[in-house]
Amino acid sequence: MVFARKRFGQNFLHDPQVIAHIVEAIDPQPDEALVEIGPGRGALTEPLLERCAALDAIEIDRDLAAELRGRLASRGLMLHEADALKFDFAALATSRGRRLRVIGNLPYNVSTPLLFHLLEARASIADLHIMLQREVIERICASPGSGDYGRLTVMLAPWVIAEHLFDVGPGAFRPVPQVWSAVARLRIRQTPEFAVDARYARVVSAAFSQRRKTLRNALRSLLDAEKIVACGIDPGARPETLSPTQFAALAAVVEAN
């Protein structure tokens, strides 16, 4: 048996009820192109293979990869021994002839960069069903004005429709983590909800760099108060009260460099 490695952020899912709940939420169909990130010991992989003809999986741990390949290759598992942060999801979608449905119990230590890497291939992805630390899922799905609303929420908003599905307790994993997890569904928008360019990221980053600052102070290097008012936004407002669309309006009047 391969034991969890801390450097890969591994906690193996083992609870049958949680596994069944995740598979039910995904509802995989035989003709879909499913790709699982970090299959681990195959707790989700096996029930997914029972529902679809084939499954791609990306595993960075060579020992786990060898174990899974030996056990499940004959059942339709196509294993890629690779780092998901560097994996070419667009190329995989092209080879499969359809958009991907991505599934993963994502390592907490690389969750944010991995999400943005996946969004770079958004034209090739239909949706994601991901399990992450609960507080990260809460940030992704947060509404303006809530304590969880922040930079991650706003940066993902143009590209995804996020839904917090259910929470998962620490006892569902081995070894037992110190935090709760949660599962979310992210449906990918093939065109953004509003125009997005580099100025959007600059405005969002500046606004949330110090949450207690008002927009007038946080955006001083990008916009003066008059331009903020011209967007119909109070310069004295705090960033966590603005919708993603309002951030887009602010970005639109920032002078391009």
C-alpha positions in Angstrom: 0.0 0.0 0.0 1.2 3.5 -0.8 1.1 5.9 2.1 0.1 9.6 2.0 3.0 12.0 1.3 2.9 15.4 3.0 4.8 17.1 0.1 2.0 16.3 -2.3 -0.7 17.4 0.2 -2.3 13.9 0.2 -5.4 13.0 2.2 -7.1 9.9 0.8 -10.9 9.9 0.6 -12.4 6.7 1.9 -16.0 7.3 3.1 -18.4 5.3 0.9 -21.3 7.7 1.5 -19.3 10.7 0.5 -17.9 9.0 -2.5 -21.4 8.0 -3.7 -22.7 11.6 -3.1 -19.9 13.0 -5.2 -20.5 10.5 -8.1 -24.3 11.3 -7.9 -23.5 15.1 -8.1 -21.2 14.5 -11.2 -23.7 12.2 -12.9 -21.2 10.9 -15.4 -22.4 9.7 -18.8 -20.7 7.0 -20.9 -20.0 9.4 -23.8 -18.4 12.1 -21.8 -14.6 12.9 -21.4 -13.9 12.8 -17.7 -10.5 13.7 -16.3 -9.7 13.2 -12.6 -7.0 15.2 -10.9 -5.1 13.4 -8.2 -7.0 10.0 -8.1 -4.9 8.8 -5.1 -5.8 5.3 -4.3 -8.8 5.3 -6.7 -11.6 5.8 -4.3 -13.5 8.0 -6.8 -11.9 6.5 -9.9 -13.4 3.0 -9.6 -17.1 4.2 -9.2 -16.6 6.7 -12.0 -15.3 3.9 -14.3 -18.4 1.9 -13.5 -20.4 4.7 -15.0 -18.3 5.7 -18.1 -16.4 3.8 -20.8 -13.1 5.4 -20.0 -11.5 7.9 -17.7 -8.3 10.0 -17.9 -6.5 10.6 -14.6 -3.5 12.8 -13.7 -1.3 11.6 -10.8 2.0 13.2 -9.8 2.9 10.4 -7.3 4.7 7.7 -9.3 4.1 5.0 -6.8 0.3 5.7 -6.7 0.4 5.9 -10.5 2.0 2.5 -10.8 -0.5 1.0 -8.4 -3.5 2.5 -10.2 -2.2 1.6 -13.7 -1.7 -2.0 -12.7 -5.2 -2.3 -11.1 -7.4 -0.2 -13.4 -5.8 0.1 -16.8 -7.8 -2.9 -18.1 -11.0 -1.2 -17.0 -10.5 1.9 -19.1 -8.3 4.1 -16.9 -5.8 6.2 -19.0 -3.3 7.4 -16.5 -1.1 10.5 -17.0 1.9 10.6 -14.6 2.2 14.4 -14.5 1.9 17.5 -12.5 -1.6 18.9 -13.0 -0.2 22.5 -12.8 1.8 21.8 -16.0 -0.7 19.5 -17.7 -2.1 20.5 -21.2 -5.8 20.1 -20.7 -6.6 21.7 -24.1 -4.5 19.1 -25.8 -6.3 16.3 -23.9 -9.7 17.7 -24.9 -8.6 17.8 -28.6 -7.5 14.2 -28.4 -10.8 13.2 -26.9 -12.8 15.2 -29.4 -14.9 17.0 -26.8 -14.8 19.3 -23.8 -13.6 17.9 -20.5 -15.5 17.3 -17.3 -12.8 17.8 -14.6 -13.0 16.1 -11.2 -10.7 16.3 -8.3 -9.9 16.3 -4.6 -7.5 19.1 -5.1 -4.4 19.5 -3.0 -5.0 22.5 -0.7 -1.5 23.8 -1.1 -1.8 24.4 -4.8 -5.6 24.9 -5.2 -5.6 28.5 -6.3 -2.9 28.3 -9.0 -4.4 25.0 -10.2 -7.8 26.7 -10.6 -6.3 29.5 -12.6 -4.3 27.0 -14.7 -7.6 25.2 -15.5 -9.3 28.4 -16.5 -6.5 29.0 -19.0 -8.0 26.0 -20.8 -11.6 27.0 -20.2 -12.6 26.7 -23.9 -11.8 23.0 -23.5 -13.6 22.4 -20.2 -17.4 22.0 -19.6 -17.4 21.9 -15.8 -15.4 21.1 -12.7 -16.5 19.2 -9.6 -13.8 19.9 -7.0 -13.3 19.2 -3.4 -11.2 21.8 -1.4 -10.8 23.1 2.0 -14.2 24.4 3.0 -13.1 28.0 3.5 -11.8 28.1 -0.1 -15.1 26.8 -1.5 -16.9 29.4 0.6 -14.7 32.1 -0.9 -15.3 30.9 -4.4 -19.1 30.9 -3.9 -19.4 34.0 -1.7 -21.7 36.9 -2.4 -20.8 40.6 -2.2 -20.9 41.9 1.4 -20.1 38.5 3.0 -17.0 37.9 5.1 -15.8 35.2 2.6 -16.1 37.5 -0.4 -12.7 38.6 -1.8 -10.1 38.5 -4.6 -10.6 34.8 -5.5 -14.4 35.2 -5.7 -14.1 38.2 -8.0 -11.4 36.8 -10.3 -13.3 33.6 -10.9 -16.7 35.3 -11.4 -16.4 36.3 -15.1 -15.6 32.7 -16.0 -17.6 30.4 -13.7 -21.0 29.8 -12.2 -20.1 28.4 -8.8 -22.3 26.3 -6.6 -21.4 25.0 -3.1 -22.8 21.5 -3.1 -22.0 20.0 0.3 -19.5 19.8 3.1 -17.3 16.9 3.9 -16.0 16.2 7.5 -12.3 15.3 8.3 -13.2 11.7 9.1 -13.9 11.0 5.5 -10.1 11.0 4.8 -7.0 9.1 5.8 -4.9 10.6 7.2 -7.5 12.8 9.0 -7.0 16.5 8.1 -7.4 19.3 10.6 -10.0 21.1 8.5 -13.4 20.5 6.9 -13.6 20.1 3.2 -16.4 21.0 0.7 -17.5 20.0 -2.8 -18.4 22.6 -5.4 -19.6 22.6 -9.0 -18.1 25.2 -11.3 -19.8 25.5 -14.7 -17.5 27.2 -17.2 -18.8 30.2 -19.1 -17.4 29.9 -22.7 -17.7 33.7 -23.0 -17.1 35.9 -20.0 -20.0 37.5 -18.2 -18.4 40.8 -19.0 -15.3 42.1 -20.8 -12.1 41.1 -19.0 -8.6 42.3 -19.6 -5.4 42.9 -17.6 -6.9 46.0 -16.0 -9.6 43.9 -14.3 -6.9 41.9 -12.4 -5.0 45.0 -11.5 -8.1 46.7 -10.0 -9.2 43.6 -8.1 -5.7 43.0 -6.8 -5.3 46.6 -5.7 -8.8 46.8 -4.1 -8.2 43.7 -1.9 -4.6 44.3 -1.1 -5.8 45.9 2.2 -9.4 45.0 2.8 -10.0 47.7 5.4 -9.2 50.5 2.9 -11.9 52.4 1.0 -11.9 52.3 -2.7 -10.7 55.9 -2.8 -7.5 54.8 -0.9 -7.0 51.3 -2.3 -7.3 52.4 -5.9 -5.4 55.7 -5.6 -2.7 54.6 -8.0 -5.2 53.6 -10.7 -8.3 55.8 -10.3 -9.2 59.1 -8.7 -12.5 59.6 -6.8 -14.1 61.4 -9.7 -13.7 58.4 -12.0 -15.0 56.1 -9.3 -18.1 58.3 -8.9 -18.5 58.4 -12.7 -19.0 54.6 -12.6 -21.9 55.1 -10.2 -19.8 53.8 -7.2 -19.2 55.4 -3.9 -15.4 56.1 -3.4 -15.9 55.5 0.3 -17.2 52.0 -0.2 -15.1 49.0 0.8 -14.1 46.5 -1.9 -16.0 43.6 -0.4 -19.3 45.4 -1.1 -18.8 45.6 -4.8 -20.1 43.1 -7.4 -17.8 41.7 -10.0 -19.7 43.7 -12.6 -18.8 46.9 -10.7 -15.2 45.9 -10.6 -15.4 45.5 -14.4 -16.8 49.0 -14.7 -13.9 50.4 -12.7 -11.4 48.5 -14.8 -12.9 49.9 -18.0 -11.9 53.4 -17.0 -8.4 52.6 -15.9 -5.9 54.0 -18.4 -4.1 51.2 -20.3 -0.4 51.1 -19.8 
